[in-house]
Amino acid sequence: MTEVFPVTTHTRVVRAGEEIAIYYPEVVGLADPAWQRTVNTMIVKQAQDMIDEQVAGDISTVNTLIGQYELKNNQRNIFSLTQSNYLYRMQAAHGMTILRSLTFDMSKHRVYTLKDLFKPSSPYVERLSAIVAQQIKERDIGLLSPFTGIAADQSFYIADKTLVLYFQLYELTPYVFGFPFFPISVYELSDIIDEDGPLGIMAANI
């Protein structure tokens, strides 16, 4: 069943005091209630998994925990979002933020991993790694260790006609650099993307 876009979302929040608040989107008004529940369950689960990862069972030393989100793409049935959690523990030198994302095709009722965006058996890891390596060089990004390539399940989101790969804090660069984002035009990948997948849909001139 084809959805009407953009998808409508409401902001929800779970609070535990002034300094602990998790904001997340809730999708509403979809034609298929079961799929709507699936999408919202995945969003809530990702938020909870991030909390569990950061808190690690010890809430007593947590001074601040703020969860936020951004809708990166909400058109052509492709719904892509990021969720971030900032945590600060008492007496820590600084806070720590983690970032996660989800990308859905709302008409096909499907959630996508990175490999799903490309044709089967395509060398997407090698292609994307080469592009990231070139951007590191061109942008003169200081690394903690030599870049050897992306992971097969590298974190990503979609923003219009751009695939954005990203790394966590300290994963690739020093903390002061923030999150390293690598935007890649879908047209740069036109020969290997799945034309029926999210990148192909966003690339189409319709």
Buried (B, 14 or more C-beta within 10 A) or exposed (E): EEBEBEBEBEEBEBEEEEEBBBBBBBBEEBEEEEBBEBBBEEBBEBBBBBBEEBBEEEEEEBEBBBBBBBBBBBEBBBBBBBBBBBBBBEEEEEEBBBBBBBBBBBBBBEBBEBBBBBBEEBEBBEBBBEBBBEBBEEEEBEEEEEBEEBEEEBBBBBBEEBBBBBBBBEEBBEEEBEBBEBEBEBEBBEEBBBEEBBBBBBBEEE
